[in-house]
Amino acid sequence: MSEFTGEVQANMGLVLDQVCAGLPNGGDHESRRYVAEQLIQAVRAGKTTLGELTSAGRRAVVYLKNAPKSA
């Protein structure tokens, strides 16, 4: 069975949009890509519920907000 079922993919898309809404302008391409990669890692680790994915997405956004800015 694929870990990326239709329901999981829908949850990933929902979480990506929700958590990136907390970034300026909904997040730039690189920020959204980073969050998406973290969501993929979460699913591969067996975290597939909406709550688990939301937690992973929020952690990714916190990391991005606290990451040093490059000049």
Number of C-alpha atoms within 10 A of each C-alpha: 4 6 14 14 11 10 12 18 15 13 19 24 13 14 24 22 17 15 22 21 13 14 16 9 8 15 18 11 8 9 17 20 13 16 26 21 14 19 27 20 14 17 20 12 10 11 18 22 14 16 12 16 24 20 17 22 27 21 15 22 24 13 13 16 14 9 9 8 7 4 3
